[in-house]
Amino acid sequence: MKKSIIAVSILSIISTGAIAHNHDEHAGHAHEHVTAGALATGKGKPASQHTIDANKALAETLNFEDTRVFADNDRGLITPLDEKTSTHLRDRFKGLHSGLEAQDSSPDSVNPSLWRQGQANFSADGLYQVTDGIYQVRGTDLASTTFIKSDSGWIVYDVLMHDKAMESSLDFFLKNVPEGGDEPVIAMIYSHSHADHFGGSRAVQNRFPDVKVYAPHNFVKEVVDENVLAGNAMSRRAAFQYGATLGAASQTGIVDAALSNGWSQGLDHNITLVAPDVTFPSGDDQKFYEYKIDGVPFVFMDTAGTEAPSGNVAYLPKHNTIWTGEMTYQGMHNIYTLRGAKVRDSLKWSKDINLMINAWGSDIEVLMGSHSAPLWGNTNIVSFMKEQRDNYGFVHNQTLRLANEGMGIQDIGATIDSELPESLRQLWHTNGYHGTYSHNARAVYNMYLGYFDMNPANLNRLTVNEEARHFTQAYGGCEAGYTTAKAQFDDGNYRFAGVMLDHIVRTCDDYTDARKLLADNWEQQGYQAEGAGWRNIFLTGAQEVRVGTLPGTPKTSSPDVLSEMTVENLLDFMAIKVVAKKADGLDFTLNINVQDIGEKYFVELSNGNLNNVQVNEFKTADTTLQINKADINQVLLGQTTLADLIKANKAEIKGNSEVLQTLADISVKFDSAFEIVPRPAKGQQVDADIYQ
């Protein structure tokens, strides 16, 4: 019987409204001048002269003569996206990038390298033939979806982020593919455990109920684990990284998301998960794994611990094609993702790419992956893979070289760019659009040496707000500090001025001029940022300093995530909600009989900490609770109460019933919009007209 489908609402963002669609034919590489009036679909303050000069200086170092990525994006186009498929993503960026692909000038308020990446990503538009029997639909979501012809139908590799985007992409594919449009999808393969690669799975299963699902080792565990225990904080941070509250794409707002222009949006869009039927072996046991799916031979290679904690790549010998998943794309990826996740192993990343080269490099004629257009030609592909390999190796090796020479984490992050060899600097596909050299290098340092740089001044810091008050006093007070900070701002020293102004606004939160200038400062840093995440974080910080937190923060702890968690995971999740000082002295013990899955747990509150262990036989306890796992999920989410379950004979309590009330009393409900930057009090908003 087919496994159940679980909707996993990890990163769903409320739609900010799609731009009315008027489909253009596939655009050529126009070179007309960019005008502010033509691009301004949103508001924002203009770029300062310092920002204009910095962006122009960077543009002079960029190799705009290299337009290969645009030729690759156009190659194999069968038909552009139609009206239905364009509404999910592409329409939001038409007013910004349409007709400007491969242009070597950019708006003053956008880093020219990031602008060019946005143009390249915008040129993904339709159904493409990759090689004989392999097709891709690109431009409908953060990732692309790939269809491979098999003996009795189609194998789909990665199924986008949202169900509605995948539903229309699937319809578009079957309608326009030149072969087999009347044949079923018989298999889905997930390349790794991030939502933009499995989130549309329900749409495929709804259309083809017998589809079989394949995934890398530990896939479901990593899907449900990554965004739960730290889920509230990660969701809030993700809103910053992806500019979830910034509104429509514009030259003063969102211009790109590094991997594509963005992700699909809509009020009815859901991230879903069809649990896998088959998971492949761990690389600890078997690095390479041969497997045939409906007549198509694959050689999978486990890549866990690189871009994702669960992932693989594959070679298709029948097609001389390598599927690299997210191990490579037209840019540098994250060693540490700014939304928050476990640090990735850049050395393993580099070595795994090297293994791919050595295993298949002599045979590869096509390279395709989850993002960006494919590459063709053995020499071209092997060079690309070596350059990607060496870029991740550079970040790892040079960070540790500098650390071993005595440089600390802050200085490495500030100077790592200057260590970059010219051979890598001149390449577009190693630029820091998603993972910057600065924050990736700090991630490497942290992985090996931790956050502490051994400077005693950083060992026992005050809280952020306490430190801000003392620094502001040292500046001579808010007004004197503001005068100094404004002079730094006027000189274009935005990085230093931003630190001063953050201190001043935290200390004197009703100082309107300082609040305005702090927002202006971060806005200019966003305009100069090459990394899409950096731009969004600076611009979201400016927004929140001006007007507070706007709607858009995603939520991770949905019923569907919880339904795939183990009971131990759920109990661990409950433990992080306990306030230790409040719980101290209220010790209790609790047996839990999860009858529908045959598991027993012993839970103990002691010293303000909630512990749990799975047991074979119950211990002596204050209370015993008998309940089904599905009902635990409902209680945690506030969708029912224990009293209602007991009344309905779905749960039973023996012993001291006050234990569960005690647990409720000592637990907190997380604020999904907690403060990150110093937000204005009611009535103290500034420059609010920008966001109306």
C-alpha positions in Angstrom: 0.0 0.0 0.0 1.3 3.5 -0.9 2.9 5.3 2.0 1.0 8.3 3.3 1.6 11.8 1.9 2.8 14.3 4.5 2.4 18.1 3.9 5.6 19.6 5.2 5.0 23.4 5.6 8.7 24.3 6.3 9.2 27.4 4.2 5.9 28.4 2.7 5.7 32.1 2.3 2.5 34.1 1.9 2.3 35.5 -1.6 3.0 39.2 -2.0 0.9 39.2 -5.1 1.9 38.2 -8.6 2.5 40.8 -11.3 -0.2 40.6 -14.0 0.9 38.2 -16.7 1.5 39.2 -20.3 3.8 36.5 -21.7 6.7 37.6 -23.9 8.5 35.3 -26.4 11.8 34.0 -25.1 13.9 37.1 -24.8 17.1 37.7 -26.6 20.2 39.3 -25.1 19.3 42.9 -25.3 21.8 45.7 -24.4 19.6 48.8 -23.9 20.4 51.1 -21.0 18.9 50.3 -17.6 16.6 53.1 -16.5 15.4 53.6 -13.0 11.8 54.3 -14.1 11.6 51.1 -16.1 12.7 48.9 -13.2 11.2 50.6 -10.2 8.5 48.2 -9.1 9.1 49.0 -5.5 10.3 51.9 -3.3 13.6 52.5 -1.5 16.1 55.3 -1.1 18.5 55.9 -3.9 22.1 54.6 -3.9 24.6 57.0 -2.4 27.6 58.2 -4.4 29.8 55.9 -2.4 27.6 52.9 -3.3 27.5 54.0 -7.0 31.3 54.3 -7.0 31.8 51.0 -5.3 29.5 49.2 -7.7 31.1 50.8 -10.7 34.5 49.9 -9.5 33.5 46.3 -9.1 31.9 46.2 -12.5 35.2 47.2 -14.1 36.8 44.0 -12.7 34.1 41.7 -14.1 34.4 39.7 -17.3 31.2 40.6 -19.0 32.6 39.2 -22.3 32.0 35.7 -20.9 28.3 35.1 -21.8 28.5 31.3 -21.9 25.9 30.8 -19.2 23.3 32.6 -21.3 24.0 30.4 -24.3 23.8 27.3 -22.1 20.5 28.6 -20.6 19.0 29.0 -24.1 20.3 25.7 -25.5 17.7 23.0 -26.1 14.7 25.3 -25.5 11.5 23.5 -26.8 8.9 26.0 -25.7 8.8 29.0 -23.2 6.7 28.7 -20.1 3.0 29.4 -20.7 0.8 31.8 -18.7 -0.1 29.2 -16.0 3.5 28.2 -15.3 4.9 31.7 -15.4 2.6 32.9 -12.5 4.5 30.9 -9.9 7.8 32.7 -10.1 8.8 34.3 -13.4 6.0 37.0 -13.5 7.4 38.6 -10.3 10.7 39.4 -12.0 9.5 40.4 -15.5 9.4 44.1 -14.6 12.9 43.9 -13.3 14.9 41.6 -15.7 12.8 41.2 -18.9 14.8 42.0 -22.0 18.0 42.8 -20.1 19.7 39.4 -20.1 23.5 39.5 -20.4 23.6 43.2 -20.0 26.8 44.6 -18.6 25.3 47.5 -16.7 23.1 47.5 -13.6 21.0 49.8 -11.5 23.0 51.9 -9.1 21.3 50.2 -6.2 22.4 46.6 -7.2 25.8 45.0 -7.1 26.6 44.4 -10.8 27.7 40.8 -10.2 24.5 40.0 -8.4 22.5 41.8 -11.1 24.1 39.6 -13.8 23.3 36.5 -11.8 19.7 37.7 -11.6 19.7 38.1 -15.4 21.1 34.6 -15.9 18.5 33.1 -13.6 15.7 35.0 -15.3 16.6 33.5 -18.6 15.5 30.1 -17.4 12.1 30.0 -19.1 10.5 26.8 -20.3 10.9 23.2 -21.3 14.4 22.2 -22.5 15.9 19.1 -23.9 19.1 18.3 -22.1 20.1 15.2 -24.2 18.3 12.3 -25.8 15.6 11.2 -23.4 16.3 13.8 -20.7 14.3 17.1 -20.3 14.1 19.9 -17.8 11.4 22.4 -16.8 13.2 25.6 -15.6 12.0 28.9 -14.2 8.9 27.8 -12.2 10.5 27.5 -8.7 13.8 27.7 -6.8 15.0 24.5 -8.3 14.5 22.9 -11.7 12.7 19.5 -12.3 14.2 16.9 -14.6 12.4 14.1 -16.5 14.3 11.0 -17.7 12.6 8.6 -20.2 12.4 5.1 -18.9 11.1 1.8 -20.3 7.5 2.4 -19.3 7.3 6.2 -18.6 9.2 8.9 -16.9 11.6 9.2 -13.9 11.4 12.7 -12.3 14.5 13.9 -10.5 13.7 16.6 -7.8 10.1 17.9 -7.7 10.4 21.6 -6.9 9.4 23.3 -3.6 5.6 23.7 -3.8 2.8 21.4 -4.9 1.1 23.9 -7.2 4.3 24.8 -9.0 5.0 21.1 -9.6 1.5 20.4 -10.7 1.5 23.0 -13.4 5.2 22.2 -14.4 4.2 18.5 -14.8 1.2 19.4 -16.9 3.3 21.8 -19.0 5.9 19.0 -19.5 3.5 16.3 -20.5 1.7 18.7 -22.9 4.8 19.9 -24.7 7.4 17.1 -24.5 8.0 15.8 -28.0 7.9 12.1 -26.9 5.9 10.1 -24.3 3.6 12.9 -23.3 0.9 10.3 -22.7 3.1 8.1 -20.5 3.1 8.1 -16.6 5.7 9.2 -14.1 6.7 5.9 -12.6 9.5 7.1 -10.2 10.5 10.1 -8.2 14.1 10.6 -7.0 15.0 13.2 -4.3 18.6 14.4 -4.6 18.8 15.6 -1.1 16.9 16.6 2.1 16.1 20.3 1.3 12.5 21.3 0.7 13.0 22.8 -2.8 13.8 19.3 -4.0 10.9 17.3 -2.5 8.2 19.9 -1.7 6.1 19.3 -4.9 5.9 15.6 -4.5 2.2 15.5 -3.7 1.4 16.9 -7.1 3.2 14.0 -8.8 1.6 11.3 -6.5 -1.8 12.8 -7.0 -1.5 12.5 -10.8 0.3 9.1 -10.7 -0.7 7.2 -7.5 1.6 4.3 -8.2 4.8 6.4 -8.5 7.7 4.9 -6.5 10.0 7.2 -4.5 13.7 6.9 -4.0 15.9 9.0 -1.7 19.4 9.0 -0.1 20.3 7.5 3.2 18.6 9.0 6.3 16.4 11.3 4.1 13.2 11.5 6.3 15.2 11.9 9.5 17.1 14.8 8.1 14.0 16.4 6.6 12.2 16.5 9.9 15.2 17.2 12.1 16.8 20.1 10.5 14.0 22.7 11.1 12.4 21.6 14.3 14.5 21.9 17.5 15.8 25.3 16.4 12.8 25.8 14.1 11.3 29.0 15.5 14.7 30.8 15.4 15.5 29.3 12.0 12.2 30.4 10.5 12.6 34.0 11.7 16.1 34.1 10.3 15.0 32.5 7.0 12.6 35.5 6.6 15.7 37.8 6.7 17.8 35.7 4.4 15.2 35.3 1.7 13.6 38.8 2.1 10.2 37.3 2.8 8.8 40.6 3.9 10.3 42.8 1.3 7.5 42.6 -1.2 7.8 42.6 -5.0 11.1 42.4 -6.9 12.6 45.8 -7.5 15.9 47.5 -8.0 15.8 48.6 -4.3 14.5 45.2 -3.0 14.8 41.6 -4.1 16.6 41.0 -7.3 17.6 37.3 -7.1 17.8 34.3 -4.8 21.2 33.1 -6.1 20.0 29.6 -7.0 17.2 31.1 -9.1 15.3 34.4 -9.0 13.3 33.1 -6.1 10.8 30.4 -5.2 7.2 29.9 -6.2 4.6 31.8 -4.3 0.8 31.6 -3.8 -1.7 31.4 -1.0 -2.5 27.8 -2.1 1.1 26.7 -2.4 2.2 23.9 0.0 5.5 22.2 0.7 4.6 18.4 0.7 6.4 15.2 1.2 5.7 11.7 -0.1 7.8 9.4 2.1 10.4 7.3 0.1 9.8 3.7 -0.7 13.5 3.1 -1.1 16.5 4.7 0.5 20.0 4.1 -0.7 23.0 3.0 1.4 25.1 5.3 3.5 28.5 6.3 2.1 30.0 4.9 5.3 29.0 1.4 4.1 29.0 1.9 0.3 30.1 5.1 -1.4 28.9 4.1 -4.9 25.7 2.2 -5.5 24.5 0.8 -8.8 20.7 0.7 -9.2 18.4 0.3 -12.2 15.0 2.1 -12.2 12.6 1.0 -14.9 15.4 0.1 -17.3 17.5 3.1 -16.7 20.9 2.4 -15.0 22.2 4.8 -12.3 25.4 4.8 -10.3 24.6 6.8 -7.1 27.3 8.3 -4.9 26.5 9.3 -1.4 27.4 13.0 -0.6 26.0 13.3 2.9 27.6 16.1 4.9 28.3 18.3 2.0 25.5 20.6 0.8 23.0 18.6 2.8 23.1 16.1 5.6 21.4 13.5 3.4 22.2 13.6 -0.3 23.6 11.9 -3.4 24.7 12.5 -7.0 24.4 10.1 -9.8 26.0 9.0 -13.1 23.7 7.8 -15.9 26.0 5.6 -18.1 23.4 5.1 -20.8 23.4 8.9 -21.3 27.0 9.8 -20.4 25.4 12.3 -18.1 26.2 13.2 -14.5 23.5 14.5 -12.1 25.3 16.7 -9.5 22.3 17.7 -7.5 23.3 20.8 -5.6 27.0 19.9 -5.4 27.6 22.3 -8.3 25.8 25.3 -9.7 26.6 28.6 -11.3 27.9 30.1 -8.1 29.5 29.3 -4.8 27.2 27.5 -2.3 26.9 27.8 1.5 29.3 26.1 3.8 27.1 27.8 6.5 23.7 29.0 5.5 22.7 32.3 7.1 19.2 31.1 8.1 21.0 28.7 10.4 22.0 25.0 10.0 24.8 22.7 10.9 28.1 23.8 9.4 28.9 21.8 6.2 32.2 20.1 5.5 34.0 22.1 2.8 36.9 19.7 2.6 34.5 16.7 2.0 32.6 18.8 -0.5 35.8 19.4 -2.5 36.9 15.8 -2.2 33.5 14.5 -3.3 33.6 16.6 -6.4 37.1 15.2 -7.0 35.8 11.6 -6.6 33.1 12.4 -9.2 35.8 13.7 -11.6 38.0 10.6 -11.1 35.1 8.2 -11.3 33.4 9.5 -14.4 35.4 12.4 -15.7 36.6 10.6 -18.8 33.0 9.7 -19.9 30.9 12.7 -19.0 29.3 14.5 -22.0 26.5 16.3 -20.1 26.3 17.7 -16.6 23.0 18.7 -15.1 21.8 19.5 -11.6 19.1 21.0 -9.4 19.9 24.6 -10.3 21.3 26.5 -13.3 21.4 25.2 -16.9 23.3 22.0 -17.8 26.8 22.0 -19.4 27.9 20.1 -22.5 31.2 18.7 -23.7 33.7 16.7 -21.7 36.5 19.2 -21.6 34.1 22.1 -20.6 32.5 20.0 -17.9 35.7 18.6 -16.3 37.1 22.1 -16.2 34.0 23.4 -14.5 34.0 20.6 -11.9 37.7 21.2 -11.2 37.1 24.9 -10.7 34.1 24.2 -8.3 36.3 21.6 -6.5 39.2 24.0 -6.1 36.9 26.9 -4.9 35.6 24.8 -2.0 39.1 23.6 -1.4 40.3 27.2 -1.4 37.8 28.2 1.3 38.8 25.3 3.5 42.6 25.3 3.0 43.2 29.1 3.1 41.0 29.6 6.1 43.0 27.0 8.1 46.3 28.4 6.8 45.4 31.8 8.1 44.1 30.4 11.3 47.3 28.5 11.8 49.2 31.7 11.1 47.3 33.3 14.0 44.5 35.1 12.3 41.1 35.1 14.2 37.7 34.4 12.8 36.6 38.1 12.4 39.7 39.0 10.5 39.6 35.9 8.3 36.0 36.8 7.3 37.0 40.4 6.6 40.1 39.6 4.4 39.6 36.2 2.8 38.6 37.8 -0.5 42.1 39.3 -0.8 43.6 35.7 -0.7 41.6 34.6 -3.8 43.9 33.6 -6.8 43.1 35.5 -10.0 42.3 32.2 -11.8 39.2 31.8 -9.5 38.4 35.5 -9.3 37.8 35.7 -13.1 35.2 33.0 -13.1 31.5 33.8 -12.8 30.5 30.4 -11.4 32.7 30.6 -8.3 31.2 33.9 -7.1 29.6 34.2 -3.7 25.9 34.7 -4.7 24.6 32.1 -2.2 27.6 31.4 0.1 30.1 34.3 0.3 33.8 33.8 0.9 33.4 35.8 4.0 30.8 33.8 5.9 31.9 30.5 4.4 35.5 31.1 5.7 34.1 31.9 9.1 32.1 28.6 9.0 35.3 26.7 8.3 37.0 28.3 11.3 34.0 27.6 13.5 33.9 23.9 12.4 37.5 23.4 13.5 38.1 25.9 16.2 34.7 27.2 17.3 33.4 30.7 17.6 36.0 31.9 20.1 39.2 33.5 18.7 41.2 33.3 22.0 41.1 37.1 22.4 40.2 37.6 26.1 38.1 40.6 25.2 35.7 38.3 23.4 35.6 35.6 26.1 33.0 37.1 28.5 31.1 39.8 26.5 28.1 41.6 27.9 24.7 41.2 26.4 24.2 43.1 23.2 22.0 45.8 24.7 24.3 46.2 27.8 27.3 46.6 25.6 25.4 49.1 23.4 24.7 51.3 26.4 28.4 51.3 27.5 29.6 52.0 24.0 27.1 54.8 23.5 28.3 56.3 26.8 31.9 56.0 25.5 30.9 57.8 22.3 29.9 60.8 24.5 26.2 60.0 24.5 23.6 59.6 21.7 24.0 63.0 20.1 27.8 63.0 20.1 27.8 59.4 18.9 25.4 60.2 16.2 27.5 63.1 15.0 30.6 60.8 14.7 28.6 58.0 13.1 27.1 60.4 10.5 30.6 61.6 9.6 31.6 58.0 9.1 28.4 57.4 7.0 29.1 60.5 4.9 32.6 59.2 4.2 31.2 55.9 3.1 32.5 53.9 6.1 29.2 52.0 6.3 30.5 48.9 8.0 31.8 50.9 11.0 29.0 53.4 11.0 26.5 50.6 11.1 28.0 49.2 14.3 28.0 52.6 16.0 24.4 53.4 15.0 23.2 50.0 16.1 24.6 50.8 19.6 23.0 54.2 19.6 19.5 53.1 18.5 19.5 50.3 21.0 20.4 52.8 23.7 18.2 55.7 22.6 15.4 54.0 20.8 13.4 57.3 20.4 16.2 59.1 18.6 14.6 59.4 15.2 17.6 60.7 13.3 19.8 57.8 14.4 17.1 55.3 13.5 16.7 56.8 10.1 20.5 56.8 9.5 20.9 53.2 10.7 18.3 52.0 8.2 19.9 54.1 5.5 23.3 52.6 6.3 22.1 49.0 6.1 20.2 49.8 2.9 23.5 51.0 1.3 25.3 47.9 2.4 22.5 45.8 0.9 22.9 47.7 -2.4 26.6 46.9 -2.5 26.3 43.2 -1.5 27.1 40.5 -4.1 25.5 37.8 -2.0 21.7 37.6 -2.4 21.3 36.6 1.2 23.4 39.5 2.4 21.4 41.9 0.3 18.1 40.6 1.7 19.4 40.6 5.3 20.6 44.2 5.1 17.4 45.4 3.4 15.2 43.5 5.9 17.2 44.9 8.8 16.6 48.4 7.4 12.9 47.6 7.0 12.5 46.4 10.6 14.5 49.3 12.0 12.1 51.7 10.2 8.7 50.1 10.6 9.0 46.9 12.7 8.4 43.3 11.6 6.0 42.8 8.7 4.1 39.6 7.9 6.0 36.8 6.1 8.0 34.8 8.6 7.7 31.1 7.7 6.8 28.5 10.3 8.5 25.1 10.6 6.7 23.2 13.4 3.6 22.2 11.4 1.5 19.2 12.0 3.1 17.5 9.0 6.6 18.0 10.2 5.7 16.6 13.6 3.9 13.6 12.1 7.2 12.4 10.7 9.1 13.0 13.9 9.8 10.1 16.4 8.3 10.3 19.8 11.8 10.9 21.2 12.1 13.9 18.8 8.8 15.2 20.1 9.8 14.8 23.7 13.1 16.6 22.9 11.1 19.4 21.3 9.0 19.7 24.5 12.2 19.8 26.6 13.5 23.0 24.9 10.3 24.8 25.8 10.7 24.3 29.5 11.9 27.3 31.6 14.5 25.8 33.9 14.3 28.3 36.7 10.5 28.0 36.7 10.6 24.2 36.7 13.2 23.9 39.4 11.8 22.1 42.4 8.7 20.8 40.6 10.3 17.4 39.8 8.1 14.6 38.5 8.2 11.3 36.6 6.0 10.2 33.8 5.4 7.0 31.9 4.1 7.3 28.4 2.6 4.4 26.5 2.3 5.2 22.8 0.0 2.4 22.1 -0.5 2.7 18.4 3.2 2.2 17.6 4.0 0.0 20.6 6.6 2.3 22.3 7.1 3.2 25.9 9.0 6.2 27.4 10.1 7.3 30.8 10.1 11.1 31.3 11.7 12.8 34.2 11.8 16.4 35.3 14.8 17.1 37.5 16.9 20.2 38.2 14.8 22.1 35.8 15.5 19.8 32.9 13.1 17.4 31.1 14.7 14.1 30.3 13.4 11.1 28.3 14.4 7.6 27.5 12.7 4.7 25.6 12.2 1.7 27.8 11.0 -1.9 27.4 9.1 -1.9 30.7 7.5 0.9 32.7 9.3 2.3 35.8 7.6 3.4 38.9 6.3 6.9 38.1 4.0 9.6 39.4 1.8 9.4 36.4 1.2 7.1 33.4 -0.2 8.5 30.2 -1.6 6.2 27.5 -2.0 8.0 24.1 -1.5 7.6 20.4 1.3 9.3 18.6 -1.1 11.2 16.2 -2.9 12.6 19.2 0.4 13.8 20.8 0.9 15.9 17.7 -2.5 17.5 18.0 -2.0 18.4 21.7 1.4 20.0 21.0 -0.1 22.1 18.2 -3.0 23.2 20.3 -5.5 21.5 18.0 -7.0 19.5 20.9 -6.5 19.1 24.6 -5.7 16.1 26.7 -9.0 16.6 28.5 -10.9 16.3 25.2 -8.9 13.1 24.3 -9.7 11.5 27.6 -13.4 12.4 27.3 -13.3 10.8 23.8 -11.6 7.7 25.3 -8.5 8.4 23.1 -6.2 8.8 26.0 -6.0 7.7 29.7 -4.2 9.1 32.7 -3.4 7.0 35.8 -1.8 8.5 38.9 -1.2 12.2 39.6 -3.0 14.1 36.8 -1.4 17.4 37.9 1.9 16.4 36.4 0.8 17.3 32.9 -0.6 20.6 34.1 2.8 21.3 35.7 4.5 20.6 32.4 2.2 23.1 30.7 2.8 25.7 33.3 6.6 25.6 33.0 6.6 25.6 29.2 6.7 28.7 26.9 5.2 29.4 23.6 7.8 30.8 21.2 7.3 34.2 19.6 7.7 33.7 15.9 8.5 37.4 15.4 11.1 38.0 18.1 13.3 41.1 17.8 16.5 40.8 15.9 17.3 44.5 15.2 16.1 47.4 17.4 12.5 47.9 16.2 10.6 51.1 16.7 8.0 51.5 19.4 4.4 52.2 18.3 4.3 55.7 16.8 8.1 55.9 16.3 8.2 54.4 12.8 10.3 56.3 10.2 10.1 56.4 6.4 7.1 54.2 6.5 6.0 55.4 3.0 8.7 53.1 1.5 6.7 50.0 2.4 3.2 51.1 1.6 
